[in-house]
Amino acid sequence: MKERHSEIDQKISNEAFIKEPAVLKLFNSIVQYYNQDINQVEQIKKFELLSTEWSVDGGEMTPKLSLRRKTINEKYKDIIEKIYS
């Protein structure tokens, strides 16, 4: 998706890109496609796109590429609360 983004307009920020209706529609259709194969209680109901990738440098991952859940929960507290509200 990012490759398409750079072809269209390199000046658009990641924050603006993830709010584009076409991008949201694409990700929603992907989620709905995979939701049909799993039980209703396991389906993704709400999701948020982030403007940055999780990385070791960003602190969200260990060098073994494991998630640092505590860091993620602290860093994205507002977004997580929005999803679960």
C-alpha positions as CSV (number, residue, x, y, z in Angstrom):
1,M,0.0,0.0,0.0
2,K,2.9,2.4,0.8
3,E,4.3,1.8,-2.6
4,R,1.0,3.0,-4.2
5,H,1.1,5.9,-1.8
6,S,4.5,7.0,-3.1
7,E,3.4,6.7,-6.7
8,I,0.3,8.9,-6.1
9,D,1.7,11.7,-4.1
10,Q,5.0,11.6,-2.1
11,K,4.0,14.7,-0.1
12,I,1.1,13.2,1.7
13,S,1.9,12.4,5.4
14,N,1.3,8.9,6.9
15,E,-1.2,10.5,9.2
16,A,-3.2,11.9,6.3
17,F,-2.7,8.7,4.2
18,I,-4.3,6.4,6.9
19,K,-7.3,8.7,7.1
20,E,-8.0,8.5,3.3
21,P,-11.5,7.0,2.7
22,A,-10.1,4.7,0.0
23,V,-7.4,3.3,2.4
24,L,-9.9,2.8,5.1
25,K,-12.3,1.1,2.7
26,L,-9.5,-1.2,1.5
27,F,-8.5,-2.3,5.0
28,N,-12.1,-2.7,6.0
29,S,-12.8,-5.0,3.1
30,I,-9.7,-7.1,4.0
31,V,-10.8,-7.4,7.6
32,Q,-14.4,-8.4,6.5
33,Y,-13.0,-11.0,4.1
34,Y,-11.1,-12.8,6.8
35,N,-13.8,-12.3,9.4
36,Q,-16.1,-14.5,7.4
37,D,-13.9,-17.6,8.1
38,I,-13.9,-17.2,11.9
39,N,-16.5,-17.4,14.8
40,Q,-18.3,-14.2,15.5
41,V,-16.8,-13.8,19.0
42,E,-13.3,-13.9,17.4
43,Q,-14.0,-11.4,14.6
44,I,-12.4,-8.0,14.4
45,K,-15.1,-5.4,15.1
46,K,-13.1,-2.2,15.3
47,F,-9.5,-1.4,14.2
48,E,-7.3,1.6,13.9
49,L,-4.4,2.1,11.4
50,L,-1.2,3.6,12.9
51,S,1.0,6.1,11.1
52,T,4.2,4.4,12.2
53,E,5.4,0.8,12.0
54,W,6.3,-1.0,15.2
55,S,10.1,-1.5,15.4
56,V,13.0,-2.2,17.7
57,D,14.1,1.4,17.3
58,G,10.6,2.6,18.2
59,G,10.6,0.5,21.4
60,E,7.6,-1.6,20.5
61,M,9.6,-4.7,19.7
62,T,12.6,-6.6,21.2
63,P,15.6,-7.5,19.1
64,K,14.0,-11.0,18.7
65,L,11.0,-9.1,17.2
66,S,8.7,-10.0,20.1
67,L,6.1,-7.4,21.0
68,R,6.7,-5.3,24.1
69,R,3.1,-5.3,25.3
70,K,3.7,-3.0,28.2
71,T,5.3,-0.4,26.0
72,I,2.6,-0.8,23.3
73,N,-0.2,-0.4,25.9
74,E,1.4,2.7,27.3
75,K,2.3,4.3,24.0
76,Y,-1.1,3.6,22.3
77,K,-3.3,3.8,25.4
78,D,-5.8,6.3,23.8
79,I,-6.1,4.3,20.6
80,I,-6.7,1.1,22.5
81,E,-9.3,2.7,24.7
82,K,-11.0,4.1,21.6
83,I,-11.2,0.6,20.1
84,Y,-12.6,-1.0,23.2
85,S,-15.1,1.8,24.0
